[in-house]
Amino acid sequence: MVTISSLKVRHGSRTAYNYYNCRCKKCRAGHALRAKQYRARKKEQILTDNPPHGELSTYNNYGCRCEPCREVKKASRKKGGMQ
């Protein structure tokens, strides 16, 4: 059996976290930083793209949480999934 400790894996990298499922402090910190950067890019994208609000795709793809988008998501859950 191959373990992560027997391989030359760069800790803190996306590969170590996702492929090798390493959860050491360095890998978790790298993953948290990438997730934070991703959320910031998505938030900026909402401001620059001006997506249509009140659509499920805007809630899912842009991460918009305005009232119309939340209501559409809420309705889709009641309906039983994606529209």
C-alpha positions in Angstrom: 0.0 0.0 0.0 1.3 3.4 -0.9 1.0 6.1 1.7 1.4 9.8 1.4 4.4 9.7 3.7 6.3 7.4 1.3 5.7 9.8 -1.6 7.3 13.1 -2.4 4.1 15.2 -2.1 4.3 19.0 -1.9 2.2 19.7 1.2 -0.1 22.7 0.8 -0.8 21.9 -2.8 -4.1 21.2 -4.4 -2.9 17.7 -5.3 -1.9 16.8 -1.8 -5.3 17.9 -0.4 -7.6 16.6 -3.1 -5.9 13.6 -4.6 -4.0 12.3 -1.6 -6.6 13.5 1.0 -3.9 14.9 3.1 -5.3 17.0 6.0 -2.1 18.2 7.7 -2.0 21.8 8.8 -0.2 23.0 5.7 -2.6 21.3 3.3 -5.7 22.6 5.2 -4.3 26.1 5.2 -3.6 25.9 1.4 -7.1 24.6 0.8 -8.6 27.3 3.0 -6.7 30.0 1.1 -7.7 28.7 -2.3 -11.4 28.6 -1.2 -11.2 32.1 0.2 -9.7 33.3 -3.1 -12.4 31.5 -5.1 -15.2 33.1 -3.1 -13.6 36.5 -3.6 -13.4 35.9 -7.4 -17.1 34.8 -7.4 -18.1 37.8 -5.4 -16.3 40.1 -7.8 -17.8 38.3 -10.8 -21.3 39.1 -9.5 -20.4 42.8 -9.5 -18.8 42.8 -12.9 -21.1 40.4 -14.8 -24.4 41.8 -13.4 -26.2 38.4 -13.6 -30.0 38.2 -13.7 -31.3 37.9 -10.1 -34.2 35.6 -9.1 -32.8 32.7 -11.1 -31.5 29.4 -9.7 -28.4 29.6 -11.9 -27.4 32.9 -10.3 -27.8 31.4 -6.9 -25.7 28.3 -7.8 -23.1 29.6 -10.2 -22.5 33.1 -8.8 -23.2 32.4 -5.1 -25.6 35.3 -5.0 -27.7 35.4 -1.8 -30.0 38.3 -2.5 -33.6 37.9 -1.6 -34.9 37.0 -5.1 -32.2 34.4 -5.6 -32.8 32.9 -2.1 -36.5 32.6 -2.8 -35.9 30.8 -6.0 -33.5 28.3 -4.2 -36.1 27.8 -1.5 -38.8 27.1 -4.0 -36.5 24.6 -5.8 -35.9 22.7 -2.6 -39.7 22.5 -2.0 -40.2 21.3 -5.5 -37.6 18.5 -5.0 -34.3 19.6 -6.5 -33.0 21.5 -9.5 -35.3 23.3 -11.9 
